Amino acid sequence: MFDVLIIGGGVSGMSCALVLGSAKNKKFAAEKKIGIFTHQKTSSLQEAVFNNAYGIPEGTLGSDLLGQSTQQLSKLYPHITQLPNEKVLKIEGQSPNFTVTTNKNTYKTKAIVVAIGAANTFSIEGLMQFIEPHQKSVAEKQRIQLRNTDHKVAAGIYVVGTLSGWRSQLAIAAGSGASVATDILTLWNNGIQTHVHDSIR
């Protein structure tokens, strides 16, 4: 049983995983089991180059960022399980007992973070009833989002990045994933507002 499974290895999903991983020394997070499906083939970063993203050197390729992010997660937070070659097909159950079925395996989790793109090819059974037109994308692109309130789709189900209704900017997607990570950490910390910072001191 995972405490949380993140579906998607793009900007928002990896940002969520990195913040959750960085809380490993907090007593309330120390024993939590975290997993992330790092399927990246359809990520919009595959064709991106960045000149306008804070903290990222100009000319950085999105494809390089994708690879670097999984390496960083593995190096710094090896307690997070990476599931690289699986596609999520179906979600069943209710909080805190979900079953996630992929093209290869079945997993149990208490919470889910959906972190895949806003393309209208979205097809995860069990989430289709939450689809609505994307509120911050031009209609011609036929983008979608999952109906949510402050990233929460339903009890135990969160959505981040463009699929939560944000615009397609790296900094926005990263912030969305980090925001949900702190929401989850707050939940684990008995509702006490929580965030995680590293310091040189």
C-alpha positions in Angstrom: 0.0 0.0 0.0 1.4 3.3 -1.1 0.6 6.5 0.8 0.6 8.4 -2.4 1.1 7.5 -6.1 1.9 10.3 -8.6 0.8 9.6 -12.2 3.2 11.4 -14.5 6.9 12.2 -14.7 6.7 15.6 -16.3 7.3 19.0 -14.6 4.4 19.0 -12.1 4.7 15.3 -11.2 8.4 15.4 -10.6 8.1 18.7 -8.7 5.5 17.1 -6.4 7.8 14.0 -5.9 10.9 16.1 -5.1 9.1 18.2 -2.4 7.6 15.1 -0.9 11.0 13.3 -1.0 12.7 16.3 0.7 10.5 15.8 3.8 12.1 12.4 4.5 13.6 13.6 7.8 10.3 14.9 9.1 8.8 12.5 11.6 5.4 12.6 10.0 6.8 11.7 6.6 9.6 9.3 7.5 7.6 6.1 7.1 5.4 7.2 4.1 5.6 5.1 1.0 5.7 7.3 -2.2 5.6 6.2 -5.8 5.7 8.0 -9.1 4.9 6.7 -12.6 7.7 8.4 -14.6 6.3 7.7 -18.1 7.7 10.7 -20.0 7.3 9.9 -23.7 4.3 12.1 -24.2 5.5 15.0 -22.1 5.3 18.4 -23.8 8.9 18.9 -22.5 10.2 16.5 -25.2 10.1 19.3 -27.8 10.7 22.3 -25.4 13.7 24.6 -25.1 13.8 27.0 -22.2 15.0 30.6 -22.3 12.5 32.2 -19.9 12.3 29.8 -16.9 13.7 31.1 -13.6 16.8 29.2 -12.5 17.2 27.2 -15.7 20.2 28.1 -18.0 19.1 29.5 -21.3 18.9 27.0 -24.1 18.2 24.1 -21.8 16.3 21.3 -23.6 13.1 20.0 -22.0 14.2 16.4 -22.9 17.4 16.9 -20.9 15.4 18.3 -17.9 13.2 15.2 -18.0 16.2 12.9 -17.7 17.9 15.0 -15.1 14.8 15.1 -12.9 14.5 11.4 -12.6 18.2 11.1 -11.8 18.0 13.8 -9.2 15.0 12.1 -7.5 16.8 8.8 -7.5 20.0 10.3 -6.1 18.5 12.5 -3.4 15.4 10.5 -2.5 15.9 6.9 -3.3 13.1 5.9 -1.0 10.6 7.1 -3.6 9.7 4.3 -5.9 10.0 5.2 -9.6 7.8 3.2 -12.0 9.2 4.2 -15.4 7.6 2.0 -18.1 3.9 1.7 -17.1 0.8 3.5 -18.3 -2.1 4.0 -15.9 -5.3 2.7 -17.4 -7.8 2.7 -14.5 -8.4 4.0 -11.0 -11.0 2.3 -8.7 -12.1 2.7 -5.1 -12.3 5.6 -2.7 -10.1 7.3 -0.2 -8.1 5.9 1.5 -8.2 2.7 -0.5 -7.6 3.1 -4.3 -6.6 0.5 -6.8 -4.5 1.8 -9.7 -4.2 -0.5 -12.7 -1.5 -0.1 -15.4 -0.7 -2.0 -18.6 1.6 -4.2 -16.4 0.6 -4.2 -12.8 -2.0 -3.3 -10.1 -1.2 -1.1 -7.1 -2.9 0.0 -3.9 -2.6 3.6 -2.6 -4.2 5.9 -0.1 -3.9 9.0 -2.3 -3.4 9.8 -6.0 -1.8 12.8 -7.7 -2.7 13.1 -11.5 0.1 14.9 -13.2 -0.2 14.3 -16.9 -0.9 16.7 -19.7 -4.1 18.4 -20.8 -4.4 16.7 -24.2 -7.9 15.5 -25.1 -6.6 12.0 -25.5 -6.9 11.5 -21.7 -8.3 8.1 -21.1 -7.9 7.0 -17.4 -11.0 5.0 -16.5 -12.4 6.2 -13.2 -11.6 9.8 -13.9 -13.4 10.5 -17.1 -16.4 12.0 -15.2 -14.3 14.9 -14.1 -13.2 16.0 -17.5 -14.2 19.5 -18.6 -12.9 22.0 -21.2 -9.7 23.8 -20.2 -10.4 27.2 -18.8 -7.1 28.8 -19.7 -6.4 27.4 -23.2 -7.7 28.5 -26.6 -10.8 26.5 -27.7 -9.2 25.4 -31.0 -6.6 23.3 -29.1 -9.4 21.3 -27.4 -7.4 21.0 -24.2 -9.1 19.5 -21.1 -8.8 19.8 -17.4 -10.1 17.7 -14.5 -12.8 19.6 -12.4 -11.1 20.5 -9.1 -11.1 22.9 -6.3 -7.6 24.1 -5.4 -6.2 21.0 -7.1 -8.5 18.6 -5.3 -10.7 16.5 -7.6 -12.2 14.3 -4.9 -11.3 12.9 -1.5 -7.7 11.5 -1.9 -7.4 12.6 -5.6 -5.4 15.6 -6.6 -4.6 17.0 -10.1 -1.6 19.2 -10.9 -0.1 21.1 -13.8 -2.0 21.9 -17.0 -4.6 19.2 -16.3 -5.6 21.2 -13.2 -6.4 24.2 -15.4 -3.1 26.1 -15.2 -1.5 27.6 -18.3 1.4 25.7 -19.9 4.4 27.4 -18.4 7.2 25.4 -16.7 7.3 27.6 -13.6 3.5 27.4 -13.2 3.4 23.6 -13.6 6.3 23.2 -11.1 4.6 25.4 -8.6 1.4 23.5 -9.0 3.1 20.2 -8.2 5.0 21.7 -5.2 1.7 23.2 -3.9 0.0 19.8 -3.8 3.0 18.2 -2.2 2.8 20.7 0.7 -1.0 20.0 0.9 -0.2 16.3 1.3 2.5 17.0 3.8 0.1 19.2 5.8 -2.4 16.3 5.8 0.3 13.9 7.0 1.3 16.5 9.7 -2.2 16.3 11.3 -3.4 19.4 9.5 -0.6 21.7 10.7 0.4 23.9 7.8 3.7 22.5 6.4 6.4 23.2 3.9 10.0 22.0 3.4 13.1 24.1 2.9 16.7 23.1 2.6 19.3 25.5 4.1 23.0 26.0 4.0 23.0 26.5 7.8 
